[in-house]
Amino acid sequence: MKFITEMELRELYKREPFTSYVLEPETKITPGARQFLIDRRVTLVTAPATNQQISANQEEPGANRSDLKLLRKLERVEALFFLTAAELLHSSETDLAEDILALARCFQNVCQAAREQQTPASIEFWQWSEEEIKQRSANLEKHLDISEFHVRLENGKEIALLNYLRASLCELEPAILASYWQEEQQNCSRQDLIDKIYLIINILCMIMWKCLGGRKWKP
């Protein structure tokens, strides 16, 4: 099962606006993605499934395979946090590396909650509560469009590393949905994990904004 997220639709729409979107068989759309289409008055069309696809769905095994893929993805992103911090330390970006290591600890708590099927702990960063983080980072990710121009800046390598980490975090939402989607309720039973991951993404976006010269946030 594949899930289309708001981030994917936003990127497609940025390249070329569209008035209709075809949802392929064996594909679901997240609530955020659906709202994105509604806000832009884009018509959502569901393509019919073939007999072969229907048969495949009926024979599909349980969620264990999706759960294992999710845990592997979480492990890879956790490793990427440490690799990013190591690269920053090697470049003498000590303060930036410490922020990434602090954010890695927040992510580790989310990973532990996923493994133990527990509710993730609240996130605090720069002595800000979750609500303060949400307010300060509202819509910031939608305006961070990293390009070749940014890579050529003096701190281009650091910006590229942070952007790769951000993109990797964004890939976790479909994996969580694949493991915890409830078809009858049409929702995700572990939305709490997705919410925490997006909070971490918001913090990362603020760190990136500071690297790009932004002065809106000063911890």
FILO-661210 format. One line per 10 residues: number of its first residue (from 1); for each residue x, y, z of N, C-alpha, C. Coordinates in nm, 2 decimals. Example, Ala and Ser with C-alpha at 12.3 -4.5 7.8 and 13.67 -1.06 7.14 Angstrom:
1> 1.32 -0.57 0.78 1.23 -0.45 0.78 1.32 -0.33 0.78; 1.28 -0.22 0.71 1.37 -0.11 0.71 1.29 0.00 0.79
END
This chain:
1> 0.08 -0.12 0.00 0.00 0.00 0.00 0.09 0.13 0.00; 0.06 0.22 -0.09 0.13 0.34 -0.10 0.05 0.46 -0.05; 0.11 0.55 0.01 0.04 0.67 0.06 0.09 0.80 0.00; 0.00 0.88 -0.05 0.04 1.01 -0.10 0.03 1.12 0.01; 0.14 1.19 0.03 0.14 1.29 0.14 0.12 1.43 0.09; 0.09 1.52 0.18 0.08 1.66 0.14 0.21 1.71 0.08; 0.33 1.67 0.13 0.45 1.72 0.08 0.48 1.68 -0.06; 0.44 1.55 -0.10 0.45 1.51 -0.24 0.37 1.59 -0.33; 0.24 1.62 -0.29 0.15 1.70 -0.37 0.20 1.84 -0.39; 0.25 1.89 -0.28 0.30 2.03 -0.28 0.41 2.05 -0.38
11> 0.51 1.95 -0.38 0.62 1.95 -0.47 0.57 1.94 -0.62; 0.47 1.85 -0.64 0.42 1.84 -0.78 0.35 1.97 -0.82; 0.27 2.03 -0.73 0.20 2.15 -0.76 0.29 2.27 -0.79; 0.40 2.27 -0.71 0.50 2.37 -0.73 0.56 2.37 -0.87; 0.59 2.25 -0.92 0.65 2.23 -1.05 0.55 2.27 -1.16; 0.42 2.23 -1.15 0.32 2.26 -1.25 0.18 2.25 -1.18; 0.11 2.36 -1.16 -0.02 2.35 -1.10 -0.12 2.26 -1.19; -0.20 2.19 -1.12 -0.30 2.10 -1.19 -0.44 2.11 -1.13; -0.54 2.07 -1.20 -0.68 2.09 -1.16 -0.74 1.96 -1.12; -0.67 1.85 -1.15 -0.72 1.71 -1.11 -0.61 1.62 -1.08
21> -0.63 1.53 -0.99 -0.53 1.44 -0.95 -0.59 1.30 -0.94; -0.52 1.20 -1.01 -0.57 1.07 -1.02 -0.50 0.98 -0.92; -0.58 0.92 -0.83 -0.53 0.83 -0.73 -0.52 0.69 -0.78; -0.40 0.64 -0.80 -0.39 0.50 -0.86 -0.44 0.39 -0.76; -0.47 0.28 -0.81 -0.51 0.16 -0.73 -0.41 0.13 -0.63; -0.45 0.08 -0.51 -0.36 0.04 -0.40 -0.28 0.16 -0.35; -0.34 0.28 -0.36 -0.28 0.40 -0.31 -0.38 0.48 -0.23; -0.34 0.53 -0.11 -0.42 0.60 -0.02 -0.37 0.75 -0.02; -0.45 0.84 0.02 -0.41 0.98 0.03 -0.43 1.02 0.18; -0.33 1.09 0.23 -0.33 1.13 0.38 -0.43 1.24 0.39
31> -0.48 1.26 0.51 -0.58 1.37 0.54 -0.52 1.51 0.50; -0.39 1.53 0.53 -0.33 1.65 0.49 -0.32 1.68 0.34; -0.29 1.57 0.27 -0.29 1.57 0.12 -0.43 1.60 0.07; -0.53 1.54 0.12 -0.66 1.56 0.08 -0.71 1.71 0.10; -0.67 1.76 0.21 -0.70 1.90 0.24 -0.63 1.99 0.15; -0.51 1.96 0.11 -0.43 2.04 0.02 -0.50 2.05 -0.12; -0.56 1.94 -0.16 -0.63 1.94 -0.29 -0.76 2.02 -0.28; -0.83 2.00 -0.16 -0.95 2.08 -0.14 -0.93 2.23 -0.14; -0.82 2.27 -0.07 -0.79 2.41 -0.06 -0.76 2.47 -0.20; -0.71 2.39 -0.29 -0.68 2.44 -0.43 -0.78 2.40 -0.53
41> -0.89 2.35 -0.48 -1.00 2.31 -0.57 -0.96 2.21 -0.68; -0.87 2.12 -0.64 -0.83 2.02 -0.73 -0.92 1.89 -0.71; -0.97 1.84 -0.83 -1.05 1.73 -0.82 -0.97 1.60 -0.80; -1.02 1.52 -0.71 -0.95 1.39 -0.68 -1.03 1.28 -0.75; -0.96 1.21 -0.84 -1.02 1.10 -0.92 -0.96 0.97 -0.88; -1.04 0.87 -0.84 -0.99 0.74 -0.80 -0.99 0.64 -0.92; -0.88 0.59 -0.96 -0.87 0.50 -1.07 -0.92 0.36 -1.02; -1.00 0.29 -1.10 -1.06 0.16 -1.06 -0.95 0.06 -1.06; -0.96 -0.04 -0.96 -0.86 -0.14 -0.95 -0.89 -0.25 -1.05; -0.79 -0.32 -1.10 -0.81 -0.43 -1.19 -0.84 -0.56 -1.10
51> -0.89 -0.66 -1.17 -0.92 -0.79 -1.10 -0.79 -0.85 -1.04; -0.68 -0.83 -1.11 -0.55 -0.88 -1.06 -0.51 -0.81 -0.93; -0.53 -0.68 -0.92 -0.49 -0.60 -0.81 -0.59 -0.63 -0.69; -0.71 -0.66 -0.72 -0.81 -0.69 -0.61 -0.77 -0.83 -0.55; -0.73 -0.92 -0.64 -0.69 -1.05 -0.59 -0.56 -1.04 -0.51; -0.47 -0.96 -0.55 -0.35 -0.94 -0.47 -0.37 -0.88 -0.33; -0.47 -0.79 -0.33 -0.50 -0.73 -0.20 -0.56 -0.83 -0.10; -0.64 -0.92 -0.16 -0.70 -1.02 -0.07 -0.60 -1.12 -0.02; -0.49 -1.14 -0.09 -0.39 -1.24 -0.05 -0.28 -1.17 0.03; -0.29 -1.04 0.05 -0.18 -0.97 0.11 -0.16 -1.01 0.26
61> -0.03 -1.04 0.30 -0.01 -1.09 0.44 -0.03 -0.97 0.54; -0.02 -1.00 0.67 -0.04 -0.91 0.77 0.06 -0.79 0.77; 0.05 -0.71 0.87 0.13 -0.58 0.88 0.27 -0.60 0.92; 0.31 -0.73 0.95 0.44 -0.75 1.00 0.55 -0.70 0.91; 0.53 -0.72 0.78 0.64 -0.67 0.69 0.65 -0.52 0.69; 0.53 -0.45 0.69 0.53 -0.31 0.70 0.60 -0.26 0.83; 0.57 -0.33 0.94 0.62 -0.29 1.07 0.77 -0.30 1.06; 0.83 -0.40 1.00 0.97 -0.42 1.00 1.03 -0.32 0.91; 0.97 -0.28 0.80 1.02 -0.18 0.71 1.03 -0.04 0.79; 0.92 -0.02 0.87 0.92 0.11 0.94 1.03 0.12 1.04
71> 1.06 0.01 1.12 1.17 0.01 1.21 1.30 0.02 1.15; 1.32 -0.04 1.03 1.45 -0.02 0.95 1.46 0.13 0.91; 1.35 0.19 0.86 1.36 0.33 0.82 1.39 0.42 0.94; 1.34 0.39 1.05 1.37 0.47 1.17 1.51 0.46 1.21; 1.57 0.34 1.20 1.71 0.31 1.23 1.80 0.39 1.13; 1.76 0.39 1.01 1.84 0.46 0.91 1.84 0.61 0.93; 1.73 0.67 0.97 1.72 0.81 1.00 1.80 0.85 1.12; 1.79 0.76 1.22 1.86 0.78 1.35 2.01 0.78 1.32; 2.06 0.69 1.23 2.20 0.69 1.19 2.24 0.81 1.12; 2.14 0.86 1.04 2.17 0.98 0.96 2.19 1.11 1.05
81> 2.12 1.11 1.16 2.13 1.22 1.25 2.28 1.22 1.30; 2.33 1.11 1.34 2.47 1.10 1.39 2.57 1.13 1.28; 2.55 1.08 1.16 2.64 1.11 1.05 2.64 1.26 1.02; 2.52 1.32 1.02 2.52 1.47 1.00 2.59 1.54 1.10; 2.57 1.51 1.23 2.64 1.57 1.34 2.80 1.55 1.33; 2.84 1.43 1.29 2.98 1.41 1.27 3.04 1.50 1.16; 2.97 1.51 1.05 3.02 1.60 0.94 3.02 1.74 0.99; 2.93 1.79 1.07 2.93 1.92 1.11 3.04 1.95 1.21; 3.07 1.85 1.30 3.18 1.86 1.39 3.32 1.87 1.31; 3.33 1.78 1.21 3.44 1.78 1.12 3.47 1.92 1.05
91> 3.36 1.99 1.03 3.36 2.12 0.96 3.37 2.23 1.07; 3.39 2.20 1.19 3.41 2.29 1.30 3.28 2.37 1.33; 3.17 2.32 1.29 3.04 2.38 1.32 2.98 2.32 1.45; 3.05 2.35 1.56 3.02 2.29 1.69 2.88 2.31 1.74; 2.84 2.44 1.74 2.71 2.48 1.79 2.60 2.41 1.71; 2.61 2.41 1.57 2.52 2.35 1.49 2.51 2.20 1.51; 2.63 2.13 1.53 2.63 1.99 1.56 2.56 1.96 1.69; 2.58 2.04 1.79 2.51 2.02 1.92 2.36 2.03 1.91; 2.31 2.12 1.82 2.17 2.13 1.80 2.12 2.00 1.73; 2.19 1.95 1.64 2.15 1.82 1.57 2.16 1.70 1.66
101> 2.26 1.70 1.75 2.26 1.59 1.85 2.15 1.60 1.95; 2.11 1.72 1.99 2.00 1.74 2.08 1.87 1.69 2.01; 1.86 1.73 1.88 1.74 1.68 1.80 1.74 1.53 1.78; 1.86 1.47 1.77 1.87 1.33 1.76 1.81 1.26 1.88; 1.84 1.32 2.00 1.78 1.26 2.12 1.63 1.26 2.12; 1.57 1.37 2.07 1.43 1.38 2.06 1.38 1.27 1.96; 1.45 1.25 1.85 1.41 1.14 1.76 1.42 1.00 1.82; 1.53 0.98 1.90 1.55 0.85 1.96 1.43 0.82 2.05; 1.38 0.92 2.12 1.26 0.90 2.20 1.14 0.85 2.12; 1.12 0.91 2.00 1.01 0.87 1.91 1.03 0.73 1.87
111> 1.16 0.69 1.83 1.19 0.56 1.79 1.16 0.45 1.90; 1.19 0.49 2.02 1.17 0.40 2.13 1.02 0.38 2.15; 0.94 0.49 2.14 0.80 0.48 2.16 0.74 0.39 2.05; 0.79 0.40 1.93 0.74 0.31 1.82 0.77 0.17 1.84; 0.89 0.14 1.89 0.93 0.00 1.92 0.85 -0.06 2.03; 0.83 0.02 2.14 0.76 -0.03 2.26 0.61 -0.01 2.25; 0.56 0.05 2.14 0.42 0.07 2.13 0.37 0.16 2.25; 0.44 0.27 2.27 0.41 0.36 2.38 0.38 0.50 2.32; 0.32 0.59 2.40 0.30 0.72 2.35 0.44 0.80 2.37; 0.48 0.87 2.26 0.61 0.94 2.27 0.60 1.05 2.37
121> 0.72 1.08 2.43 0.72 1.19 2.53 0.71 1.32 2.46; 0.67 1.42 2.54 0.67 1.56 2.48 0.81 1.61 2.45; 0.81 1.69 2.35 0.94 1.74 2.30 0.96 1.89 2.34; 1.07 1.92 2.40 1.11 2.05 2.43 1.25 2.08 2.36; 1.26 2.20 2.31 1.38 2.23 2.24 1.41 2.38 2.25; 1.53 2.42 2.28 1.57 2.56 2.31 1.48 2.61 2.42; 1.44 2.53 2.51 1.35 2.56 2.62 1.22 2.61 2.58; 1.18 2.57 2.46 1.04 2.60 2.41 0.96 2.47 2.42; 0.83 2.50 2.45 0.73 2.39 2.45 0.69 2.35 2.31; 0.62 2.24 2.30 0.57 2.20 2.17 0.48 2.30 2.10
131> 0.40 2.37 2.18 0.31 2.47 2.13 0.39 2.59 2.08; 0.49 2.63 2.15 0.58 2.74 2.11 0.65 2.71 1.98; 0.70 2.58 1.97 0.77 2.54 1.85 0.68 2.55 1.73; 0.55 2.50 1.75 0.45 2.50 1.64 0.43 2.65 1.59; 0.41 2.74 1.69 0.38 2.88 1.66 0.50 2.94 1.59; 0.62 2.92 1.63 0.73 2.99 1.58 0.77 2.93 1.44; 0.73 2.81 1.41 0.77 2.74 1.28 0.66 2.73 1.19; 0.55 2.80 1.21 0.43 2.78 1.13 0.46 2.81 0.98; 0.43 2.71 0.90 0.44 2.72 0.75 0.59 2.74 0.70; 0.69 2.73 0.79 0.82 2.76 0.75 0.87 2.66 0.65
141> 0.84 2.53 0.66 0.89 2.43 0.57 0.84 2.45 0.43; 0.72 2.51 0.41 0.67 2.53 0.28 0.75 2.64 0.21; 0.83 2.72 0.28 0.90 2.83 0.22 1.05 2.79 0.21; 1.09 2.68 0.25 1.23 2.64 0.24 1.25 2.56 0.11; 1.30 2.62 0.01 1.32 2.55 -0.12 1.47 2.55 -0.15; 1.54 2.45 -0.11 1.68 2.45 -0.12 1.72 2.41 -0.27; 1.81 2.49 -0.33 1.84 2.47 -0.47 2.00 2.47 -0.48; 2.04 2.47 -0.61 2.18 2.48 -0.64 2.24 2.61 -0.58; 2.16 2.71 -0.58 2.21 2.84 -0.53 2.26 2.83 -0.39; 2.18 2.76 -0.31 2.22 2.74 -0.16 2.34 2.66 -0.15
151> 2.35 2.56 -0.23 2.47 2.47 -0.22 2.60 2.54 -0.25; 2.59 2.65 -0.33 2.71 2.73 -0.37 2.75 2.83 -0.26; 2.67 2.85 -0.16 2.70 2.94 -0.05 2.81 2.89 0.03; 2.87 2.98 0.11 2.99 2.94 0.19 2.95 2.82 0.28; 2.83 2.82 0.34 2.79 2.71 0.42 2.70 2.61 0.35; 2.72 2.60 0.22 2.63 2.52 0.13 2.63 2.37 0.17; 2.75 2.32 0.21 2.76 2.18 0.25 2.67 2.15 0.37; 2.67 2.24 0.47 2.59 2.22 0.59 2.44 2.23 0.56; 2.41 2.33 0.47 2.27 2.34 0.43 2.22 2.21 0.36; 2.30 2.16 0.27 2.27 2.04 0.20 2.25 1.92 0.29
161> 2.34 1.91 0.39 2.33 1.80 0.49 2.20 1.81 0.56; 2.16 1.93 0.61 2.04 1.94 0.69 1.92 1.92 0.60; 1.93 1.96 0.48 1.81 1.94 0.39 1.79 1.79 0.36; 1.90 1.72 0.34 1.89 1.57 0.32 1.83 1.50 0.44; 1.87 1.55 0.56 1.81 1.49 0.69 1.66 1.53 0.69; 1.62 1.65 0.65 1.48 1.69 0.65 1.40 1.60 0.56; 1.45 1.58 0.44 1.38 1.50 0.34 1.37 1.35 0.38; 1.47 1.30 0.45 1.46 1.17 0.50 1.35 1.15 0.61; 1.34 1.25 0.70 1.24 1.25 0.80 1.10 1.26 0.74; 1.08 1.33 0.63 0.95 1.34 0.56 0.91 1.21 0.50
171> 1.01 1.12 0.47 0.97 0.99 0.41 0.91 0.89 0.52; 0.92 0.93 0.64 0.87 0.84 0.75 0.72 0.84 0.76; 0.65 0.95 0.72 0.50 0.95 0.73 0.44 0.84 0.65; 0.47 0.82 0.52 0.41 0.71 0.45 0.44 0.57 0.51; 0.56 0.55 0.57 0.59 0.42 0.63 0.51 0.40 0.75; 0.48 0.50 0.83 0.40 0.49 0.95 0.25 0.46 0.91; 0.21 0.53 0.81 0.07 0.51 0.76 0.05 0.36 0.71; 0.16 0.31 0.64 0.15 0.18 0.59 0.14 0.07 0.70; 0.19 0.10 0.81 0.19 0.01 0.93 0.07 0.02 1.01; 0.01 0.15 1.02 -0.09 0.17 1.12 -0.22 0.23 1.07
181> -0.24 0.22 0.94 -0.36 0.27 0.88 -0.48 0.18 0.91; -0.59 0.24 0.96 -0.71 0.17 0.99 -0.82 0.20 0.88; -0.84 0.10 0.80 -0.92 0.12 0.68 -1.07 0.16 0.72; -1.12 0.09 0.82 -1.26 0.12 0.86 -1.28 0.26 0.91; -1.19 0.31 1.00 -1.19 0.44 1.05 -1.13 0.55 0.96; -1.06 0.50 0.86 -1.00 0.59 0.77 -0.90 0.69 0.84; -0.83 0.64 0.93 -0.73 0.72 1.00 -0.61 0.63 1.04; -0.51 0.69 1.10 -0.39 0.62 1.14 -0.39 0.61 1.30; -0.37 0.49 1.34 -0.37 0.46 1.49 -0.25 0.52 1.56; -0.14 0.55 1.49 -0.02 0.61 1.55 0.01 0.75 1.49
191> -0.10 0.83 1.48 -0.08 0.97 1.44 0.01 1.04 1.53; 0.02 1.00 1.66 0.11 1.06 1.75 0.25 1.06 1.71; 0.29 0.95 1.65 0.43 0.94 1.59 0.45 1.04 1.48; 0.36 1.05 1.39 0.37 1.14 1.28 0.38 1.28 1.33; 0.29 1.32 1.43 0.29 1.45 1.49 0.43 1.49 1.55; 0.49 1.39 1.62 0.62 1.42 1.68 0.73 1.43 1.57; 0.72 1.35 1.47 0.82 1.36 1.36 0.81 1.50 1.29; 0.69 1.54 1.27 0.67 1.67 1.20 0.72 1.79 1.29; 0.71 1.77 1.42 0.76 1.87 1.52 0.91 1.87 1.51; 0.97 1.76 1.49 1.12 1.75 1.48 1.16 1.82 1.34
201> 1.08 1.79 1.24 1.10 1.86 1.11 1.09 2.01 1.12; 1.00 2.05 1.20 0.98 2.20 1.22 1.10 2.26 1.28; 1.15 2.19 1.38 1.27 2.24 1.45 1.39 2.24 1.36; 1.40 2.14 1.28 1.51 2.13 1.18 1.50 2.24 1.08; 1.38 2.28 1.04 1.36 2.39 0.95 1.40 2.52 1.01; 1.38 2.54 1.14 1.42 2.66 1.20 1.58 2.67 1.21; 1.64 2.55 1.23 1.79 2.55 1.23 1.84 2.58 1.09; 1.77 2.53 0.98 1.81 2.56 0.85 1.79 2.71 0.82; 1.68 2.76 0.87 1.65 2.90 0.84 1.76 2.99 0.90; 1.81 2.95 1.02 1.92 3.03 1.08 2.05 3.02 1.00
211> 2.07 2.90 0.94 2.19 2.88 0.85 2.18 2.97 0.73; 2.06 2.99 0.68 2.04 3.08 0.56 2.03 3.23 0.60; 2.06 3.26 0.72 2.06 3.40 0.76 1.94 3.45 0.83; 1.85 3.36 0.86 1.73 3.41 0.92 1.76 3.45 1.07; 1.69 3.56 1.11 1.71 3.61 1.25 1.59 3.61 1.33; 1.48 3.53 1.28 1.36 3.53 1.35 1.36 3.46 1.49; 1.45 3.35 1.49 1.45 3.27 1.62 1.60 3.28 1.67; 1.60 3.32 1.80 1.73 3.32 1.87 1.72 3.24 2.00; 1.76 3.12 2.01 1.74 3.04 2.14 1.83 3.10 2.25
END
